[in-house]
Amino acid sequence: MCVLSDRHSFGGVTIAAALLTVPVGMAIWDMMDGARDDRAEHPAMGMSGAALPGVKSGMSMPLCIDGRLLDANYTGVGHYAARLAQTLARHGRPPLRLDATLPAIGAHSRVGRLGRYVRAALPGARPVVRLDASEEGFSGRLLGRDLFREAYLHFKFRGRLLPVRCPGEPGVMHWTYPLPLYLEGWRNIYTVHDIIPLDRQDLSPVNGARLERLLARIMERADRLVTVSEAVRQDVIDRWGCPADFVTACHQAIDLDSVPGSVDPAMKEHFLYYGAIEPRKNLVRLARAYRASGSRRPLLIVGQDGWRAQEMREAIGEGGNVHFRPLQTRATLTMLIRTARAVLFPSLAEGFGLPVAESMALGTPVMASAIPALREVAGDGALFVNPLDEAEMSRAITALDGDDGLCARLVTLGATQAVAYQSSAYYERLLGIYADVGGDAQRAGAGRE
């Protein structure tokens, strides 16, 4: 039984008292029915490697991904989730989609929030219902009541992942972000995009201490961690001492498999940064380096406002040939990349660096930070700089501005490197991971056509 203390309160009303109120009590008693301690059954597999019963092997098993960030395609992690779903569907393996439904009582009302707090403190697995396919690109949906918000509160109160119970045969659950959830009886895979908040709290709004606690709990339950680069994989192994085969690097795909022909260099009349406007993107130094270069080509800074964006905008200032542009449609952004003299991406920290891969695929030279993840992603296809050295960045911009031969070499090398990020290559990498976790690589291989 879960003991609810008076320290868990909301708006002056304790959660224990809320259990006795109407209509809050009516809204939560159904969640208590059948609630059981999540330690009673379904022991963790985690890094111990103990097998979970009842899971089919190979690629005959169901696949599922969470839908929490699928509609946030303007963010890096949202783009990752969307490309994962699209890649699986494109190659004939559309996954299930796990989503949260809104509670019957208004989610943001006082009563609704009280009910969520109470439900989150309760032990036991949360049920989901399975619906047939109703959305293109997915084989069906799993729906649970207010699942994602409740999971974060559950982790806050109890320090554990929230178990989810699904009807039907188990399979592979691929969480696209470190969420405090696991699917009972399934193989659970979690993608770790980076661990920047753990060491560089100045570069991220994410609470580093909380993320570290969450990742530690995930490692107890996970069958595999997937990272978006070898650099992040090594960061995880070094920090937690994980077995090497517990963490797999899997470069993500770019949605640019069919790229139009090359653009006339005479049309490439701007420099471009695109991505979130936030401190770790190093935009203040970039703007100063660009202005010091004396280039007459404008610098376009295109993207969504992120953490401390207003502070960044004020420090950079509009003018002096530096121009901010809001988030663009995919078609417009692709055009801006293809017609750029170069994409400038001097980030202080990255897990992957999607703009680098996309720009190489679109035939645009890249200036990138000489940090491990970007060196890995770009290979020989970028002009690398020290992101803390404005003079070095300025010299690189000057070289890109005036040296057609340098730009041509970077385009050629970048195109070769970008082949690794096509969806077909990504699908092969995913198949290998799912087959390995499912324990039947031969059957997975037979499904490759």
VMD Tcl script that draws the C-alpha trace (Angstrom):
set ca {
  {0.00 0.00 0.00}
  {1.24 3.48 -0.83}
  {1.44 5.82 2.16}
  {0.69 9.41 1.17}
  {2.22 11.98 3.48}
  {1.08 15.55 4.08}
  {4.21 16.86 2.36}
  {2.63 15.79 -0.95}
  {0.11 18.59 -1.28}
  {-1.30 20.84 -3.93}
  {-2.91 24.21 -3.42}
  {-3.08 23.62 0.33}
  {-4.93 20.31 -0.02}
  {-3.02 17.13 0.83}
  {-3.18 14.24 -1.59}
  {-4.43 11.99 1.20}
  {-7.30 14.39 1.79}
  {-8.00 14.54 -1.91}
  {-8.74 10.82 -1.84}
  {-11.76 11.55 0.32}
  {-13.16 14.39 -1.74}
  {-15.84 14.32 -4.41}
  {-15.51 14.34 -7.38}
  {-11.75 13.75 -7.07}
  {-12.28 10.46 -5.26}
  {-14.60 9.27 -8.01}
  {-11.94 10.10 -10.59}
  {-9.18 8.09 -8.93}
  {-10.74 5.00 -7.35}
  {-10.75 3.28 -10.75}
  {-6.97 3.77 -10.87}
  {-6.61 2.12 -7.45}
  {-8.59 -0.95 -8.48}
  {-6.09 -3.70 -9.01}
  {-3.08 -1.47 -8.30}
  {-0.10 -3.57 -7.30}
  {3.44 -2.81 -6.28}
  {5.58 -2.73 -9.41}
  {8.25 -4.79 -7.64}
  {6.02 -7.85 -7.18}
  {6.36 -9.24 -10.68}
  {8.35 -8.64 -13.86}
  {11.87 -8.35 -12.47}
  {14.22 -6.08 -14.34}
  {16.38 -7.48 -17.05}
  {18.67 -4.50 -17.36}
  {22.41 -4.98 -17.53}
  {22.16 -8.40 -15.89}
  {21.09 -9.88 -19.23}
  {18.45 -12.21 -17.74}
  {15.85 -13.12 -20.33}
  {12.27 -11.96 -20.10}
  {9.72 -14.74 -20.64}
  {7.16 -14.78 -23.40}
  {8.88 -12.47 -25.89}
  {9.13 -13.68 -29.47}
  {12.54 -13.58 -31.05}
  {13.59 -11.92 -34.28}
  {11.65 -9.43 -36.36}
  {8.34 -11.32 -36.09}
  {7.79 -9.54 -32.79}
  {5.77 -6.30 -32.61}
  {7.61 -2.98 -32.56}
  {6.39 0.08 -30.67}
  {7.68 3.62 -30.23}
  {6.41 6.36 -27.93}
  {4.55 9.27 -29.48}
  {5.41 11.92 -26.91}
  {7.67 13.93 -29.22}
  {6.45 12.78 -32.63}
  {4.55 16.00 -33.24}
  {7.46 18.23 -32.13}
  {9.32 17.84 -35.42}
  {10.92 21.29 -35.06}
  {13.14 19.99 -32.23}
  {16.12 17.68 -32.54}
  {14.55 14.90 -30.50}
  {11.21 15.36 -32.27}
  {12.95 15.03 -35.61}
  {14.63 11.86 -34.35}
  {11.29 10.31 -33.36}
  {9.69 11.24 -36.68}
  {12.58 9.82 -38.75}
  {12.53 6.60 -36.71}
  {8.82 6.08 -37.38}
  {9.12 7.02 -41.05}
  {12.09 4.74 -41.62}
  {10.36 1.72 -40.13}
  {7.15 2.38 -42.08}
  {9.00 3.03 -45.34}
  {10.68 -0.37 -45.14}
  {7.54 -2.33 -44.32}
  {7.76 -2.43 -40.50}
  {5.30 0.25 -39.31}
  {5.43 0.37 -35.51}
  {2.74 0.71 -32.90}
  {2.50 4.19 -31.39}
  {2.19 4.58 -27.60}
  {0.36 7.77 -26.64}
  {-1.31 9.41 -23.69}
  {-4.97 10.38 -23.66}
  {-6.23 13.40 -21.77}
  {-8.06 12.77 -18.49}
  {-11.84 13.10 -18.40}
  {-11.56 15.99 -15.95}
  {-9.83 19.09 -17.38}
  {-6.10 18.40 -17.43}
  {-5.20 21.89 -16.23}
  {-8.03 22.38 -13.77}
  {-7.30 22.23 -10.05}
  {-9.29 19.02 -9.69}
  {-7.62 17.49 -12.73}
  {-4.15 18.24 -11.39}
  {-5.04 16.91 -7.95}
  {-6.26 13.68 -9.51}
  {-3.04 13.34 -11.51}
  {-0.93 13.83 -8.37}
  {-2.88 11.14 -6.56}
  {-2.72 8.64 -9.42}
  {0.99 9.26 -9.86}
  {1.71 8.30 -6.26}
  {-0.05 4.94 -6.56}
  {1.91 1.73 -7.20}
  {1.11 -0.79 -9.90}
  {1.18 -0.99 -13.67}
  {-0.90 1.38 -15.76}
  {-3.08 -0.27 -18.40}
  {-3.15 0.77 -22.02}
  {-5.72 -0.14 -24.65}
  {-4.76 -1.22 -28.13}
  {-6.50 0.25 -31.18}
  {-6.24 -0.83 -34.79}
  {-4.27 1.29 -37.23}
  {-5.93 4.64 -37.85}
  {-2.88 6.73 -38.69}
  {-0.71 6.35 -41.76}
  {2.70 4.92 -40.99}
  {1.66 3.04 -37.84}
  {0.30 -0.46 -37.31}
  {-1.86 0.60 -34.38}
  {-1.96 2.68 -31.22}
  {-1.57 2.00 -27.53}
  {-3.38 4.57 -25.39}
  {-2.93 5.21 -21.68}
  {-4.57 7.85 -19.53}
  {-2.36 10.96 -19.11}
  {0.58 8.57 -19.23}
  {3.59 10.84 -19.77}
  {2.78 13.50 -17.19}
  {1.79 10.88 -14.68}
  {5.06 9.02 -15.25}
  {7.16 12.08 -14.43}
  {5.20 12.66 -11.23}
  {5.46 8.96 -10.33}
  {9.23 9.19 -10.69}
  {9.27 12.34 -8.58}
  {7.25 10.73 -5.76}
  {8.57 7.16 -5.83}
  {11.90 7.37 -7.65}
  {10.90 4.54 -9.99}
  {9.91 4.06 -13.59}
  {6.18 3.74 -14.14}
  {5.26 0.27 -15.46}
  {2.79 0.00 -18.33}
  {0.79 -3.12 -19.14}
  {-0.25 -3.85 -22.71}
  {-2.67 -6.51 -24.00}
  {-1.52 -8.90 -26.68}
  {1.84 -10.41 -27.51}
  {4.96 -8.59 -26.29}
  {7.70 -7.23 -28.52}
  {10.30 -4.45 -28.65}
  {9.48 -1.06 -27.13}
  {11.76 1.71 -28.41}
  {11.58 4.81 -26.23}
  {12.79 7.75 -28.33}
  {13.89 9.72 -25.26}
  {14.75 8.77 -21.65}
  {11.20 8.61 -20.27}
  {10.39 7.26 -16.77}
  {8.32 4.40 -18.22}
  {8.75 0.77 -19.20}
  {6.45 -1.70 -20.94}
  {6.01 -4.86 -18.87}
  {7.09 -8.07 -20.55}
  {8.55 -6.26 -23.57}
  {12.17 -5.62 -24.50}
  {12.71 -1.98 -23.61}
  {15.22 0.11 -25.59}
  {15.92 3.75 -24.68}
  {17.59 6.36 -26.88}
  {20.03 8.67 -25.09}
  {20.67 11.76 -27.21}
  {23.37 13.30 -25.02}
  {24.35 13.80 -21.38}
  {25.20 17.48 -21.75}
  {23.10 18.60 -18.72}
  {25.11 16.36 -16.39}
  {28.36 18.27 -16.91}
  {27.33 21.55 -18.55}
  {24.30 22.84 -16.69}
  {25.12 26.27 -18.14}
  {24.27 24.95 -21.60}
  {20.93 23.26 -20.89}
  {17.67 23.98 -19.08}
  {17.35 20.27 -18.21}
  {17.97 19.48 -14.54}
  {21.20 17.49 -14.65}
  {20.85 15.82 -11.25}
  {17.32 14.64 -12.03}
  {18.38 13.34 -15.45}
  {21.24 11.41 -13.89}
  {18.87 9.75 -11.40}
  {16.47 8.90 -14.21}
  {19.18 7.38 -16.41}
  {20.41 5.28 -13.49}
  {16.89 3.86 -13.02}
  {16.49 3.30 -16.75}
  {19.71 1.28 -16.83}
  {18.26 -1.06 -14.21}
  {15.28 -1.83 -16.44}
  {16.57 -1.40 -19.98}
  {17.49 -4.24 -22.30}
  {19.59 -1.84 -24.38}
  {20.58 1.79 -24.58}
  {20.89 3.35 -28.02}
  {22.91 6.53 -28.54}
  {22.85 8.81 -31.57}
  {26.64 8.78 -31.91}
  {29.70 6.85 -30.80}
  {30.77 9.95 -28.88}
  {27.65 9.80 -26.69}
  {28.02 6.02 -26.35}
  {31.51 6.48 -24.96}
  {30.31 9.24 -22.62}
  {27.68 6.86 -21.18}
  {30.10 3.94 -20.81}
  {32.75 6.13 -19.19}
  {30.33 7.69 -16.72}
  {28.43 4.60 -15.57}
  {30.81 1.76 -16.40}
  {28.19 0.00 -18.53}
  {29.14 -3.18 -20.40}
  {30.14 -2.25 -23.93}
  {27.44 -4.44 -25.49}
  {24.71 -2.77 -23.41}
  {25.09 0.54 -25.27}
  {24.87 0.71 -29.08}
  {25.59 3.75 -31.25}
  {23.13 4.18 -34.11}
  {23.42 7.26 -36.31}
  {19.99 8.58 -37.21}
  {18.64 9.16 -40.70}
  {18.14 12.38 -42.60}
  {14.98 12.81 -44.65}
  {16.85 13.71 -47.82}
  {17.16 10.48 -49.77}
  {16.13 12.21 -53.02}
  {18.10 15.42 -53.44}
  {17.75 17.63 -56.53}
  {20.77 18.53 -58.66}
  {23.50 20.90 -57.57}
  {23.00 24.66 -57.26}
  {24.98 27.16 -59.30}
  {27.70 28.55 -56.96}
  {26.76 32.05 -58.11}
  {23.42 31.59 -56.33}
  {25.04 30.77 -53.00}
  {24.98 34.27 -51.58}
  {24.42 33.83 -47.84}
  {25.88 32.06 -44.82}
  {23.41 30.06 -42.74}
  {22.97 28.81 -39.21}
  {19.80 26.86 -38.51}
  {18.62 25.19 -35.34}
  {17.55 26.24 -31.87}
  {18.54 29.69 -30.62}
  {20.12 28.85 -27.26}
  {23.50 29.17 -25.47}
  {25.06 25.85 -26.46}
  {24.79 26.76 -30.14}
  {27.48 29.43 -29.57}
  {25.71 32.05 -31.68}
  {27.12 35.12 -29.92}
  {30.68 34.09 -30.78}
  {29.58 33.11 -34.27}
  {28.07 36.55 -34.93}
  {31.20 38.31 -33.67}
  {33.43 36.06 -35.79}
  {31.27 36.63 -38.85}
  {31.34 40.41 -38.45}
  {35.11 40.34 -37.98}
  {35.49 38.43 -41.24}
  {34.23 41.38 -43.25}
  {32.17 39.16 -45.54}
  {29.55 40.93 -47.61}
  {27.39 37.80 -47.75}
  {24.65 38.03 -45.10}
  {24.45 35.62 -42.17}
  {20.97 34.18 -41.68}
  {20.14 32.75 -38.26}
  {17.07 30.59 -38.76}
  {15.22 28.66 -36.07}
  {12.97 28.32 -33.09}
  {13.60 30.30 -29.93}
  {15.00 28.00 -27.27}
  {16.28 28.45 -23.74}
  {17.50 32.03 -23.07}
  {16.78 32.99 -26.69}
  {15.97 36.62 -25.91}
  {19.30 36.96 -24.15}
  {21.04 35.55 -27.23}
  {19.18 37.89 -29.58}
  {20.05 40.97 -27.54}
  {23.73 39.98 -27.34}
  {23.92 39.36 -31.10}
  {21.83 42.28 -32.29}
  {20.06 42.62 -35.61}
  {21.93 44.39 -38.38}
  {25.49 44.45 -39.61}
  {24.36 41.90 -42.18}
  {23.14 39.47 -39.46}
  {19.47 38.60 -39.82}
  {17.16 36.44 -37.70}
  {14.46 34.39 -39.38}
  {11.77 32.31 -37.63}
  {11.22 28.59 -38.00}
  {10.63 27.76 -41.69}
  {8.72 25.07 -43.53}
  {10.78 22.06 -44.52}
  {10.72 23.08 -48.19}
  {11.88 26.63 -47.46}
  {14.61 25.46 -45.10}
  {15.88 22.97 -47.68}
  {16.09 25.78 -50.22}
  {17.99 27.99 -47.77}
  {20.49 25.20 -47.08}
  {21.06 24.39 -50.74}
  {21.59 28.05 -51.68}
  {23.93 28.83 -48.76}
  {27.60 29.50 -49.37}
  {28.17 27.48 -46.21}
  {26.33 26.31 -43.12}
  {28.06 27.50 -39.94}
  {27.58 25.23 -36.93}
  {30.03 26.09 -34.11}
  {28.16 24.37 -31.23}
  {29.77 24.03 -27.82}
  {28.19 20.60 -27.26}
  {26.19 18.15 -29.39}
  {25.01 14.58 -29.32}
  {24.75 14.23 -33.10}
  {24.47 17.49 -35.05}
  {21.71 16.92 -37.58}
  {22.29 20.18 -39.53}
  {25.82 19.02 -40.34}
  {24.59 15.75 -41.87}
  {21.73 17.45 -43.73}
  {23.93 20.18 -45.17}
  {26.49 17.70 -46.47}
  {23.71 15.70 -48.13}
  {22.38 18.85 -49.79}
  {25.74 19.80 -51.27}
  {26.56 22.71 -48.98}
  {29.97 23.24 -47.32}
  {30.00 23.12 -43.52}
  {32.02 24.85 -40.83}
  {31.68 22.87 -37.59}
  {33.09 22.73 -34.09}
  {35.98 20.37 -33.53}
  {34.07 18.46 -30.83}
  {33.82 14.64 -30.80}
  {30.22 14.24 -32.02}
  {30.58 16.65 -34.94}
  {33.95 15.22 -35.99}
  {32.30 11.81 -36.04}
  {29.25 12.92 -38.01}
  {31.14 15.04 -40.56}
  {34.21 12.87 -41.03}
  {36.40 14.70 -43.56}
  {33.44 16.64 -44.92}
  {33.63 19.82 -42.80}
  {35.99 22.66 -42.00}
  {36.59 22.30 -38.25}
  {37.22 25.15 -35.82}
  {37.77 25.66 -32.11}
  {34.34 26.95 -31.00}
  {35.94 29.13 -28.30}
  {38.34 30.85 -30.71}
  {36.56 33.69 -32.50}
  {39.64 34.59 -34.54}
  {39.90 31.04 -35.88}
  {36.20 31.03 -36.74}
  {36.58 34.37 -38.50}
  {39.47 33.04 -40.61}
  {37.40 29.98 -41.53}
  {34.47 32.16 -42.62}
  {36.85 34.28 -44.71}
  {38.22 31.12 -46.37}
  {34.73 29.84 -47.15}
  {33.75 33.26 -48.43}
  {36.53 33.48 -50.99}
  {37.95 30.03 -51.76}
  {35.83 28.25 -54.37}
  {38.23 25.30 -54.42}
  {37.89 24.75 -50.68}
  {34.10 24.83 -50.97}
  {34.15 22.34 -53.85}
  {36.34 19.90 -51.90}
  {34.06 20.10 -48.87}
  {31.00 19.46 -51.03}
  {32.58 16.33 -52.53}
  {33.79 14.95 -49.20}
  {30.51 15.82 -47.48}
  {28.42 14.01 -50.08}
  {30.46 10.85 -49.56}
  {30.05 11.06 -45.79}
  {26.30 11.74 -45.99}
  {25.57 8.38 -47.64}
  {25.75 6.82 -44.16}
  {22.70 8.83 -43.09}
  {20.28 7.61 -45.75}
  {17.19 5.83 -44.43}
  {18.17 2.46 -45.94}
  {21.43 2.43 -43.96}
  {19.58 3.55 -40.84}
  {17.02 0.78 -41.23}
  {19.78 -1.82 -41.43}
  {21.28 -0.48 -38.20}
  {17.89 -0.60 -36.47}
  {17.24 -4.16 -37.66}
  {20.53 -5.26 -36.17}
  {19.68 -3.75 -32.79}
  {16.13 -5.14 -32.66}
  {17.31 -8.58 -33.76}
  {20.09 -8.59 -31.18}
  {17.75 -7.54 -28.38}
  {15.16 -10.04 -29.62}
  {17.79 -12.77 -29.66}
  {17.41 -14.00 -33.24}
  {19.70 -12.26 -35.71}
  {19.19 -14.96 -38.37}
  {15.45 -14.39 -38.63}
  {16.02 -10.64 -38.76}
  {18.49 -11.10 -41.57}
  {15.99 -13.17 -43.52}
  {13.63 -10.21 -43.48}
  {16.08 -7.90 -45.23}
  {15.14 -7.46 -48.85}
}
mol new
graphics top color blue
foreach p $ca { graphics top sphere $p radius 0.5 }
foreach p [lrange $ca 0 end-1] q [lrange $ca 1 end] { graphics top cylinder $p $q radius 0.2 }
display resetview
